[in-house]
Amino acid sequence: MLKEYRTLVPFVRRYRWSYIAGIACLAVTSGSQILIPQFLRRAIDAVSWGGFDLRTIGVLMIQLIGVSIVIALGRFGWRYFIHGASRRIEAELRARLFEKFLMLQPSFYHRSQVGDLMALSTNDMNSVRMASGMALVALFDGVFLTAGILGILFVQSPRIAAIVILPLPFITGLILFAGRFIRGLFLKVQEGFSSLSQQAHEMLSGVRVIKSFVKEQFFLGKFADSNAEYQGRNMKLVRIWGLFFPLVSFLAGITTLLLLRYGGEGVILGSVSAGEFVATLSYLEMLIWPMLGAGFTVNLLQRGAASLQRINAVLDETPEIASPPDGVRVMPSTAISIRNLSFTYPGASASALHGVSLEVPEGSILGILGRTGSGKSTLLRLLPRTDNPPRGTVFVGGVDVLDYDLKTLREAFGSVPQDTFLFSVSLRDNIGFGLDDPDETLIRHAADVSTISRDMQTFPDGWETEVGERGITLSGGQKQRVAISRALAKKPRILVFDDALSAVDTETEELILNQLLSERSATTSIIVSHRVSTLAAADKIAVLDQGRLIQYGTHAELLTQDGFYREVSLLQQLSEQKTYTDPEDI
Amino acid sequence: MEEEQVLSGYNPRVMRRLLSYAKPYRLLAVIAIISLGIGTAGDLLLPIVIQRAVDDSLIARFTRIPAEHVIEFRAAEFDDAIVLSGATYIPDDKLVALSGVDRIGLTESGVLDEAGYYVFPYDDALTSTFDGSFGNVVTDTGTVDGRQYASIDAAELDELSDQQRRLIRGDDLSELRRTTLVFFVLLASVLAFTFAQIYFMALVGQGVMKDMRMELFSHTIRQRLGYLSRHPVGKLVTRVTNDVETVNQFFTDVLINLLRNLALMIGSVATIMLLNWRLGLVTLATLPPVLVLTVFFRERAREVYRKVRMWVSRVNAFLSEHLSGMSIVQLFVRERKVWGEFTERNDELLRANLGEMYVFAVFRPIIDLLSSVSIAIVIYYGANFLLSGVVSLGVLIAFVNLIRRFYQPVMSISEQFTILQSALAGSERVFEMLDDVDRIPDDGKRTSPRPITGSVEFDHVWFEYKEGEPVIRDLSFRINPGETVAVVGYTGAGKTTIANLLTRMWDIQRGRILLDGVDIREYSLDALRTVIQPIQQDVFLFSDTVGSNIALGRELSKDELREISVLVQAGFIERLPDGFESALTEGATNISTGERQLLSFARILAHDPRIIIMDEATASIDTQTEQLIQVAVGTIMEGRTSLVIAHRLSTIKHADRILVLAQGELVEQGTHATLIAEQGIYHNLYKLQYQDSTIT
């Protein structure tokens, strides 16, 4: 368990002075706390023996207030130092985790769920923080305060001390035992919750089926069952967890009861003074927190270790796609050469590409046509190393893409992926996303080319309009045009469109293509499209089917060949009708 | 992840509405509150029991009034006064009615004996231990109610043996044992009632949560498809799960604890006043600082808490968004910039967290300090009062205890107010969603009284999803019972929309759609959708067994299922490891696209609609399954009115009639033969012999 904490060692070393100061404050606090009941004892004894001087009591009480001020300062101090350090460690660890996230490759994101990764940064960070802060405090109090108080109690009246502390270990034991038990029940509740969420998610996603088949009642019934099941699990937890704190109070009460019984007897028989009795009463009250604390420490450390284990698993991931040492930092030209490229996704049984060879001279346009699953997107992903191609298969400017510095390679590309992803920032920031220095003219120009600038007046805040989560406030065509602007704004040397105009009507598409063609000059371009009208502008067209290159030539050549390209082309010539975007995407 | 509005301020309307959900559980709530009352009372009684033990057993001294002053002092009128050899003994704690000045005066004039005395019954067992010196040790002796009593100066007691002390104070010892027993019973009942309070309140909270979640979910699922496509599923799920969860928190964490803490604070003050009003007033005088501080703290706490919540949700939103869009970040080489943006937010979160920490780090120790100051002041004045006999030692000890009990909840109460507000904000979001009713009006009275023959007619139908962008324009056509009609056209021509309109997933803006000559709006939604059912392009399957995905809750026997699967050529089911019991994973990734298609046919047969609308799949399907699908399609269309949104010319060729759609308008219509003869669009399509290929 402790080996998971290795991740924290450098942090703790950095904040060692905070920790030392915090522990010093804690020591002052605990030490002073132990004094308080002594003042009470002396005051009560003076009072119960009678014949006391009121000034003595006054002086005692002023001392008590003085010590209380020291305690308050000490308490502030340890919170300030220890909580401060653990909060900072939490923030730094979270930042380190995010840094790692930025380096990891798609295959990592493919096998992990965003929700789980989020949990690392939220719940797991919390438990690490608790382990690096509260656990320490609880441990210190558990050991030192307990030792100090027990010392005093045993010096004062060993026999009574021995009896009254009997229930205290049960408090610690209760936490250790119940902790594990409660945790099991708690996990069950969480499972119930996530299965409820999952069910709600599935039913709302499949709501069309539910409505179509008039199954509202049936599915509501199923949901009701899970809902009741979740309630049941909660109540099971409450049955145990609800007993926990009352039971701790009860055990604490029993120590008081033992004091009352045996300490009281001592007072009656004169072996214990009334002041000692009252002081012991206070001490016992003070012992409850360290006893709870000792149990909590163990739980917190265990939980922290489990969380750290999950965090470490991510921190220990080696990024599969990284710059080679001394990567090439200059791209001599943007001519792309693909040589006998075959590619299989890890874990997949069939290969996505088989022996594909293509040459795209600098400044030319390659068009790609193929059905869903023909390997078009895979081919595009291998160029900027979103996935790693096998060595010796993909070259840009005569250099194997694997040999480039990753930044040099990727900065050359301006990509518009098939699945349009926009960030929930303003339109301007989305378009300028790829720019180090968001230059207004570049952004405006890119927006003009993609024709999204035409729509600007229809947005409530123009350029500053927030596009919402994943661009939810925009139509499919608008999203694609923003994504096109984003790729153009960075003035890339190689432009890659993966079916980037699918949601744009043909008229607009033509407008965009014309503007692109008129100014792309030396840009090498690869355009995947299902529309022959788009592909016609390409210098060469590749037709892919099931990962193989089945046709390769110019538009004119392919039109004269019998084959997929001609079929599609003739079919699409039939209607020059303007098509509309289909907004229903449930 | 949106930024939730954390603290909307206290809203009595939301609070009342929330409480109204607890109505069905009011009996449980009453039990919980009664338990709370008893538990709290028990909690407050514990210090009283200790006080009693101290005064009646532990200290239990008497003041002696010599015989000559008994009459003048009217000593016999005091409670529990005992007369031995003419002198009267009055328990110390019964003398508190005397003012301090009186008492000092009386002691000086010899009316009250200065020393403290113990009064005890004795017998031979005790006297025999003194070897005849008993008479010298004791001050007075006498008989009370037939028992022999003696009195002894408290200072003398220390000179005696342990055994003698035990015998002399035997009554006090047995009284202490009884008190201990009472203490135990109190502890046990506090345990029982506190648990009862927690348990019953949890039943209330859980019940309300369950009801509200069910109400919200069934409300949501009945909203129109337009509403559901406008709101991201994730957000809806969050409302149904997390936000409803805060409602439970409201009842079990906030409401009951707030009540309990208030009861404890008021109870301790009341007990203090009852025990001794003079010392009570002194105690009360020390409380205003804590009240002022609490009010001040609440403001600060709310502020810092709001900040923390805000930055937590910003960091999380940023994280979740960039984890989803990581490939874009990497493709555009924006790692450095995004890292910078993240650390900015993360630092703000740290700052907010530290801000919260400072507030609590200051507040908590100050509250503790104030509690100590209160105790010190009370002990000082208490000692003064004790000196003058106004309070007993036990009462003073009880005060110390009760003051601690008063200060304990101060801290948590201010925190609970903050949680209360966030719980109310959660409920407010739930109520908002419940109040946003957006359904397809379902006031059709017809519940298909007679068998539907299955004719469908579009009569000058206009429809748009977004204002100003009509998808269907003035569309009119008729399908006769039992006819198979194919709709062809390009993506976006409005083909799929026809299916949505016919089943009233969306309502048209102009024109009429008739089923058997009657406007579909005159049928109840249930009736309409039982008659007309769609087969979707991308089949949605639930993560359940194959069998339940077909039956969707209908009671179908194994044999019926098998019969249906044979009819739709879904022989693959029998080859699955558990047949119909095989579980489908999320998104049904464990079966092929073609197989999913066959399952959706089985679903249709299991529900036997009169009219089907089939949206043919465009995805490529392997040749073998493709052939099975062709056969199955023939089977399910038999005897039914079918509208096929066709992508395969082979399907189209078999149709009785073909509608060619473009831009939401009907451009050609006719049978295969007439359309060929027209030499129009369809003719060209056919000439291409575009069989088995798909238009994508």
Interface residues (C-beta under 8 A of the other chain):
Chain A: I36 L40 A43 I44 A46 V47 S48 G50 F52 L54 I57 G58 M61 I62 L64 I65 S68 I69 I71 A72 L73 R75 F76 R79 Y80 H83 G84 R87 R88 E90 A91 R94 A95 F98 E99 F101 L102 M103 L104 P106 Y109 V114 L117 M118 S121 T122 F193 L196 S197 A200 H201 E202 M203 L204 S205 G206 V207 R208 V209 I210 K211 S212 F213 V214 K215 E216 Q217 F218 F219 L220 G221 F223 A224 N227 A228 Y230 Q231 N234 M235 V238 R239 G242 L243 F245 P246 L247 S249 F250 G253 I254 T256 L257 L260 R261 G264 E265 V267 I268 L269 G270 A274 F277 V278 L281 E285 R371 T372 G373 P384 T386 L406 K407 R410 E411 F413 S415 P417 F421 F423 S424 F433 G434 D436 E469 R470 I472 S475 R486 K490 H530 F564 E567 L570 L571 L574 S575 Q577 K578 T579 Y580 T581 D582 P583 E584 D585 I586
Chain B: E2 L46 I50 A53 V54 S57 L58 I59 A60 G116 L157 D158 D162 R165 R166 R169 D172 L173 L176 R177 T179 T180 F183 F184 L187 A188 V190 L191 T194 F195 I198 Y199 A202 L203 Q206 G207 M209 K210 R213 M214 F217 S218 T220 I221 R222 L225 L228 S229 P232 V233 G234 L236 V237 V240 T241 E245 N248 T252 V312 V315 N316 A317 L319 S320 E321 H322 L323 S324 G325 M326 S327 I328 V329 Q330 L331 F332 V333 R334 E335 K337 V338 W339 F342 T343 N346 D347 L349 L350 N353 L354 M357 Y358 F360 A361 V362 R364 P365 I366 D368 L369 S372 V373 I375 A376 I377 I379 Y380 A383 N384 L386 L387 L393 L396 I397 V400 N401 R404 Y465 K466 E469 V471 Y490 T491 G492 A493 G494 T496 T497 N500 T503 M505 L525 D526 R529 T530 Q533 P534 Q536 F540 F542 S543 L552 G553 E586 R603 H607 A619 S620 A662 Q663 G664 I681 N684 L685 L688 Y690 S693 T694 I695 T696
